Amino acid sequence: MAASSLLLLFLPWLVAALHSPPGCKIRITSKGLDLVKQEGLRFVEQELENITVSDLHGKEGQFHYNISQVKVLDLQLPFSDLHFQPQQHLAFNINNASISLRFRRQLLYWFFYDIGSINASADGVQIHTVLQLSKDENGRIKISNMSCNASIARMHAGFSGTLRKVYEFLSTFIITGMRYLLSQQICPSLNHAGLVLLNSLLDTVPVRNYVDEHIGIDYSLLRDPVVSMDTLDLDFKGVFFYRGKEDQELENHAVEPVIKETERMVYVAFSEYFFDSAMHSYFQAGVLAIQLEGEKVPKDLEVLLRATFFGTIFMLSPGMVDAPLRLVLQVSAPPRCVIKPSGTSVSVSAFLNISLVPLGRPPVPLSSMAMESKLSAKVFLHGKALRVLLDLRRFRIYSKQSALESLALFSLQAPLKTLLQLTIMPIINERTKKGVQIPLPEGMDFTREVVTNHAGFLTVGADLHFSKGLREVIEKYRPAPTVPASPPPEASTPDPLQL
């Protein structure tokens, strides 16, 4: 009884541990699958056109035949369907297809010997395949298993020449054998296309990559894909990390993104955790700081600062009066992102140290003030890159020493805000201009993007576009054929340069 009570006590914690909320979530809808089907059908046609059929030879009474050099001339795939099949599957069916062939014949009947080519057609071709999707050990989506069934309802061959009637009578042996051999080659070809070639395409999906010299991003899947009748959902970790401590991650306390829409081809959702982990990683890297000194300080601001701290400067030695100013702005804590239906904002706490830097002497502090600001964030897509454009909205400074000094600093608030807008914000936006890639395969891009804010996360709905064909990308990453090991060379005197 006590053990049961203890289990009930820890059950919510165990469930939460097993179901980590994703920082990034992708949903592919039936509309997106229709586009994939069109491109995939072209790929399947190309694979079936390259079917290799073994030579066929045999003897029936006085009739000897040898069929070789079988080549697919044309495919007609009028009825095809690609659809989701719960729980982790995609089903691809081809119905009532036809395949036109040509092959070389060598026929001997009694004393008559004939060679040439034969045109044949396979009709009523049925192909049914089911692809199972799963997460591999590296957190990448893979086709882990594939079942295939293929059949040919009818096959015809056209003979010509003086022995046409004899060939047509005896062609049953040839047609039956060709029909069997062809049907036996369809599924192995498609299995190789799915488990090898399409998986090489899925290898182009970024999983754990470096964004720049400071941070990287982890897009590994948290669990196997979830497939319903109309959607395929992928839960990604979606967390940035500091390259100096790659094994250290920010704990995820954000809400889990929920995608309910199905109108567009694809939806990508990002939680506050996604953006918080990026800013936390940059904070760990120590790059959220900037220093302006001497001529880099805007002239109007320098005049105002010298007037504000005139008393302090006047009390210093005369050699300090004309010393250059130094402004050091540094974020004091990781910025935080807040996503609401009304918009996305980033809260930043920092401190600004102002000092004089006389030549050859240590800096002389003039003031150290705290700063609090709120930035509005516009999130958008460019190709496959997620970008953020920041704009300063609210800004406040105050002294860390006394309320009286805070009052004295009030005149600096507007000029410092202008300094941030004109000097600091362009630098920050230049860093975010490159963006970060969304985990899609190479050759596939977004179009007609629409960003929608929710409580705690935002979604990007878009349509898909193939900037490169499946064949082009697959050929680029096609696994190199394995070369059989060559026999060991005969013993010889070693080359002195190799010793």
C-alpha positions in Angstrom: 0.0 0.0 0.0 2.8 2.4 0.9 4.6 1.5 -2.3 1.5 2.3 -4.4 1.1 5.7 -2.6 4.7 6.5 -3.3 4.3 5.6 -7.0 1.3 7.9 -7.3 3.2 10.7 -5.6 6.0 10.5 -8.2 3.9 9.7 -11.2 3.4 13.3 -12.4 7.2 13.9 -12.1 7.9 10.8 -14.1 5.5 11.7 -16.8 7.0 15.2 -17.1 10.5 13.7 -17.3 9.5 11.4 -20.1 7.8 14.1 -22.0 10.2 17.0 -22.3 8.6 20.0 -23.9 10.1 20.8 -27.3 11.6 24.2 -28.0 10.7 23.8 -31.7 7.9 21.9 -33.3 7.2 21.2 -36.9 3.9 20.1 -38.4 3.6 18.9 -42.0 0.0 18.8 -43.2 -1.7 16.8 -46.0 -1.3 19.8 -48.3 2.4 19.7 -47.8 2.3 15.9 -48.4 0.7 16.5 -51.8 3.6 18.7 -52.9 6.1 16.0 -51.6 4.1 13.4 -53.6 4.5 15.3 -56.8 8.3 15.5 -56.4 8.5 12.0 -55.0 6.6 10.6 -58.0 9.2 12.0 -60.4 11.9 10.4 -58.2 10.1 7.0 -58.2 9.8 7.2 -62.0 13.5 7.8 -62.4 14.3 4.9 -60.1 12.0 2.4 -61.9 13.4 3.5 -65.2 16.8 2.2 -64.0 15.6 -1.2 -63.0 18.0 -3.9 -63.9 16.4 -7.2 -65.1 18.5 -10.4 -65.3 18.9 -12.2 -68.6 16.3 -14.8 -69.3 17.1 -18.0 -71.2 15.6 -21.4 -71.6 14.5 -24.2 -73.8 11.1 -25.6 -74.6 11.3 -28.6 -76.9 13.1 -27.4 -80.1 12.6 -23.8 -79.1 15.6 -22.1 -77.5 15.5 -18.5 -76.4 17.8 -15.9 -74.7 16.5 -12.5 -73.6 19.0 -9.9 -72.6 19.7 -6.1 -72.4 16.3 -5.3 -70.9 15.6 -1.6 -70.8 12.7 0.4 -69.5 11.5 2.9 -72.2 8.6 4.6 -70.6 6.4 4.6 -67.4 2.9 5.7 -67.0 1.8 6.2 -63.4 -1.7 7.7 -63.7 -3.0 6.8 -60.3 -0.8 7.4 -57.2 -1.4 8.3 -53.6 0.8 9.3 -50.7 -1.0 9.7 -47.3 -0.4 9.6 -43.6 -1.0 6.4 -41.8 -1.0 6.5 -38.0 1.0 6.0 -35.9 4.4 6.5 -37.6 3.9 5.7 -41.2 3.6 7.1 -44.7 1.8 4.9 -47.3 2.6 5.3 -51.0 0.5 3.4 -53.6 0.6 3.2 -57.4 -2.3 1.7 -59.2 -2.9 0.6 -62.8 0.5 1.7 -64.0 2.2 0.5 -67.2 5.8 0.0 -68.1 7.1 -0.2 -71.6 10.2 -2.3 -72.2 12.6 -3.2 -75.0 15.0 -6.2 -74.9 17.3 -8.1 -77.2 16.1 -11.6 -78.4 18.1 -14.6 -79.6 15.7 -17.3 -80.8 16.5 -20.8 -82.3 13.7 -23.0 -83.6 14.8 -26.1 -85.4 17.2 -24.7 -88.0 15.9 -21.1 -87.9 18.0 -18.7 -85.9 16.8 -15.1 -85.3 18.1 -12.1 -83.4 16.7 -8.6 -82.9 14.8 -6.5 -80.4 11.3 -6.9 -78.9 9.0 -4.3 -77.5 6.9 -5.3 -74.5 4.6 -3.7 -72.1 3.6 -4.5 -68.5 0.0 -3.3 -67.7 -2.0 -3.2 -64.5 1.1 -2.7 -62.3 0.2 -2.3 -58.6 2.8 -1.1 -56.1 2.0 -0.7 -52.4 4.7 0.6 -50.0 4.6 1.6 -46.4 7.4 3.7 -44.9 8.0 3.7 -41.1 9.4 6.9 -39.7 11.4 7.0 -36.4 14.1 8.8 -34.5 17.6 7.4 -34.8 20.3 7.3 -32.2 21.5 10.8 -33.3 18.0 12.3 -33.0 17.5 12.5 -36.8 14.3 11.5 -38.5 14.8 8.3 -40.5 13.0 5.8 -42.7 13.6 2.9 -40.3 11.6 0.2 -42.1 9.8 -0.3 -45.4 7.4 -2.8 -46.7 6.6 -3.3 -50.4 4.3 -5.4 -52.6 4.3 -5.3 -56.4 2.3 -7.2 -59.0 1.8 -7.1 -62.8 -1.6 -8.0 -64.1 -0.8 -8.4 -67.8 2.2 -8.4 -70.1 2.4 -8.3 -73.9 5.2 -8.6 -76.3 5.2 -7.6 -80.0 7.0 -9.9 -82.5 7.7 -9.2 -86.1 9.3 -11.1 -89.0 8.7 -14.3 -90.9 8.5 -16.4 -87.7 6.0 -14.0 -86.0 3.3 -16.7 -85.7 5.7 -19.2 -84.2 7.0 -16.6 -81.8 3.5 -15.6 -80.7 2.7 -19.2 -80.0 5.8 -19.8 -78.0 6.0 -16.4 -76.4 4.1 -17.6 -73.3 7.3 -18.9 -71.9 9.2 -15.6 -72.5 6.3 -13.4 -71.2 5.8 -15.4 -68.1 9.4 -15.3 -67.2 9.8 -11.6 -68.0 6.7 -10.8 -66.0 8.1 -12.6 -63.0 11.6 -11.1 -63.2 10.3 -7.6 -63.6 7.9 -7.8 -60.7 10.7 -9.2 -58.5 12.9 -6.1 -59.3 10.4 -3.4 -58.5 10.4 -3.7 -54.7 14.2 -4.0 -54.2 14.6 -0.9 -56.3 12.1 1.0 -54.2 13.6 -0.3 -51.0 17.0 1.0 -52.0 15.5 4.3 -52.9 13.8 4.7 -49.6 16.2 3.1 -47.1 19.4 4.4 -48.7 18.7 7.3 -51.1 15.9 9.1 -49.2 17.7 8.6 -45.9 20.7 10.3 -47.4 18.4 13.2 -48.1 17.2 13.2 -44.5 20.8 13.3 -43.5 20.9 16.9 -44.8 18.5 18.0 -42.0 20.6 19.9 -39.5 20.6 18.3 -36.1 23.5 19.8 -34.0 25.3 22.6 -35.8 27.3 25.6 -35.0 25.6 29.0 -35.6 28.7 31.1 -35.3 32.0 31.2 -33.4 30.1 31.5 -30.1 27.0 29.3 -30.1 25.4 26.3 -31.7 22.0 24.8 -31.9 20.6 21.3 -31.2 17.7 20.3 -33.4 17.7 16.6 -32.3 14.3 14.9 -32.1 13.0 14.3 -28.6 10.8 11.3 -29.7 9.5 9.4 -32.7 7.3 11.4 -35.2 3.6 11.3 -34.4 1.4 10.7 -37.5 -2.3 11.3 -37.6 -4.7 11.0 -40.6 -3.9 14.6 -41.6 -0.6 15.6 -40.0 2.9 14.6 -39.1 4.3 16.3 -36.0 8.0 16.5 -35.1 9.2 17.6 -31.6 12.7 19.0 -31.7 14.8 19.9 -28.7 15.3 23.4 -30.2 18.0 24.6 -27.8 21.0 26.8 -28.3 24.3 26.1 -26.5 27.5 27.9 -25.7 30.3 26.3 -27.6 32.6 26.5 -24.6 30.3 24.3 -22.6 28.4 22.2 -25.1 27.1 19.7 -22.5 25.4 22.4 -20.5 21.8 23.2 -21.3 19.3 25.7 -20.0 16.4 24.0 -18.2 13.2 24.3 -20.1 10.3 25.8 -18.1 8.5 27.3 -21.1 5.1 26.2 -22.2 4.9 23.5 -25.0 4.0 24.9 -28.4 0.6 23.6 -29.6 -0.2 23.7 -33.3 -3.8 23.4 -34.2 -3.8 24.8 -37.7 -3.8 22.7 -40.9 -4.5 25.2 -43.6 -0.9 25.7 -44.8 1.6 23.1 -46.0 3.8 23.4 -42.9 3.8 25.0 -39.5 6.9 25.7 -37.3 6.4 26.7 -33.7 9.0 28.2 -31.4 8.6 28.5 -27.6 10.1 31.2 -25.4 12.7 28.6 -24.4 14.1 28.6 -28.0 14.9 32.3 -27.9 15.9 32.3 -24.2 18.5 29.6 -24.7 20.0 31.7 -27.6 20.4 34.7 -25.4 21.6 32.7 -22.4 24.3 31.1 -24.6 25.5 34.5 -25.9 25.6 35.7 -22.3 27.7 32.7 -21.3 30.0 33.5 -24.2 30.5 37.0 -22.8 29.7 38.8 -26.1 26.7 40.8 -24.8 29.0 43.8 -24.2 30.3 46.8 -26.1 32.9 49.5 -25.5 33.0 52.9 -27.0 36.1 55.1 -26.4 37.5 58.4 -27.6 36.3 59.3 -31.1 33.8 56.4 -31.2 31.7 58.2 -28.6 29.2 60.5 -30.4 30.3 64.1 -30.0 26.9 65.4 -28.8 26.8 62.7 -26.1 30.4 63.4 -25.1 29.6 67.1 -24.5 26.5 66.2 -22.5 28.5 63.6 -20.4 31.3 66.1 -19.6 28.7 68.7 -18.6 26.8 66.2 -16.4 30.0 65.1 -14.6 31.7 68.5 -14.7 32.0 68.7 -11.0 33.6 65.3 -10.7 36.0 66.0 -13.5 36.8 69.5 -12.2 37.9 68.0 -8.8 40.4 65.8 -10.6 43.9 66.9 -11.6 44.1 69.4 -14.6 45.5 66.7 -16.8 42.3 64.7 -16.6 40.0 67.3 -18.0 40.8 66.5 -21.7 41.2 62.8 -21.2 39.1 60.6 -23.6 35.8 59.2 -22.3 35.1 55.4 -22.2 31.7 53.9 -22.2 31.3 50.2 -21.3 27.8 48.8 -21.8 27.4 45.2 -20.6 24.4 43.0 -20.1 24.2 41.9 -16.4 21.9 38.9 -16.7 20.6 36.7 -19.6 17.9 38.6 -21.5 14.4 37.1 -21.3 11.9 36.7 -24.1 8.2 37.1 -23.6 5.8 36.0 -26.3 2.2 37.2 -26.1 -0.6 37.3 -28.7 0.0 41.1 -28.9 3.7 40.7 -29.8 7.2 39.5 -28.8 9.5 41.4 -26.5 12.9 41.0 -25.0 13.7 42.4 -21.5 17.4 43.4 -21.0 19.2 44.4 -17.8 22.6 46.0 -18.1 25.0 48.4 -16.5 26.9 51.3 -18.1 30.3 52.3 -16.7 31.5 55.8 -17.7 35.2 56.7 -17.1 38.0 58.8 -18.2 41.1 57.1 -19.8 44.1 59.3 -19.5 47.0 58.2 -21.6 49.4 55.9 -19.7 47.3 56.0 -16.5 44.6 53.8 -15.1 40.9 54.6 -16.0 39.2 57.0 -13.6 35.5 56.0 -13.0 32.9 58.8 -13.3 29.7 56.8 -12.9 28.2 53.3 -12.9 24.5 53.2 -13.7 22.0 50.4 -14.2 19.9 50.2 -17.3 16.6 48.4 -18.0 15.2 48.2 -21.5 12.5 46.4 -23.4 13.0 45.6 -27.1 10.3 44.6 -29.5 11.2 41.6 -31.7 9.9 41.0 -35.2 10.4 37.3 -36.1 10.3 36.4 -39.8 11.7 33.8 -42.3 14.0 34.3 -45.2 14.3 31.1 -47.1 15.0 28.5 -44.4 16.6 31.1 -42.0 14.7 32.3 -39.0 15.6 35.9 -38.4 14.9 38.4 -35.6 14.8 42.2 -36.0 15.0 44.1 -32.7 13.8 47.6 -31.9 14.3 49.6 -28.7 11.0 50.5 -27.1 11.4 51.4 -23.5 14.6 52.5 -21.7 15.4 53.5 -18.2 18.6 54.3 -16.3 19.2 54.8 -12.6 22.2 55.0 -10.2 23.3 52.0 -8.3 24.5 54.4 -5.5 21.7 56.7 -4.6 18.3 58.0 -5.6 19.8 61.6 -5.8 22.3 60.6 -8.4 19.5 58.8 -10.3 17.7 62.1 -10.5 20.8 63.8 -11.7 21.1 61.2 -14.5 17.6 61.8 -15.8 18.9 64.3 -18.4 21.1 61.5 -19.8 18.1 59.1 -20.5 17.0 60.5 -23.9 20.6 60.9 -25.3 21.6 57.4 -24.2 18.5 55.9 -25.7 19.4 57.7 -29.0 22.9 56.3 -28.6 21.5 52.7 -28.3 19.1 53.2 -31.3 21.8 54.7 -33.6 24.9 52.8 -32.5 24.1 49.6 -30.6 20.9 48.3 -32.2 22.4 48.2 -35.7 25.3 46.1 -34.4 22.9 43.7 -32.7 20.7 43.4 -35.8 23.7 42.8 -38.0 24.5 39.8 -35.8 21.0 38.4 -36.0 20.7 39.1 -39.8 22.2 35.8 -40.7 19.5 34.0 -38.7 19.5 30.3 -37.9 18.4 27.5 -40.2 15.1 25.6 -39.6 15.5 21.8 -39.7 14.3 21.1 -43.3 16.1 19.0 -45.9 18.3 20.6 -48.4 16.5 21.8 -51.5 13.2 22.6 -49.7 12.3 26.2 -48.8 9.4 28.2 -47.3 7.2 30.6 -49.2 4.2 32.8 -48.2 5.1 32.8 -44.5 2.7 34.1 -41.9 3.8 34.6 -38.2 1.2 34.3 -35.5 1.9 35.0 -31.8 0.3 32.9 -29.0 0.8 32.8 -25.2 4.3 31.6 -24.7 5.1 30.6 -28.3 4.8 31.7 -31.9 4.0 29.8 -35.1 5.1 30.3 -38.6 2.7 29.0 -41.2 4.1 28.6 -44.7 3.9 26.7 -48.0 6.8 24.6 -49.3 8.8 25.0 -52.4 11.4 22.7 -53.9 14.4 24.9 -54.9 16.2 21.7 -55.9 14.8 18.4 -57.1 15.1 15.3 -55.0 17.3 13.7 -57.6 19.7 16.7 -57.6 20.1 16.6 -53.8 20.3 12.8 -53.6 22.9 12.6 -56.3 24.9 15.2 -54.4 24.9 13.1 -51.2 24.6 9.6 -52.8 26.7 7.1 -50.8 29.9 6.2 -52.6 29.9 2.6 -53.9 32.0 0.3 -51.8 35.2 -0.8 -53.6 36.2 -4.5 -52.9 39.4 -4.8 -51.1 42.3 -5.5 -53.5 44.5 -8.6 -52.8 47.7 -7.9 -50.8 50.7 -7.1 -52.9 53.5 -9.5 -53.2 56.4 -9.1 -50.8 59.0 -6.6 -52.0 61.8 -4.5 -50.7 60.4 -1.6 -48.8 60.8 1.9 -50.1 63.1 3.8 -47.7 60.8 6.8 -47.8 58.0 4.7 -46.3 60.0 3.4 -43.3 
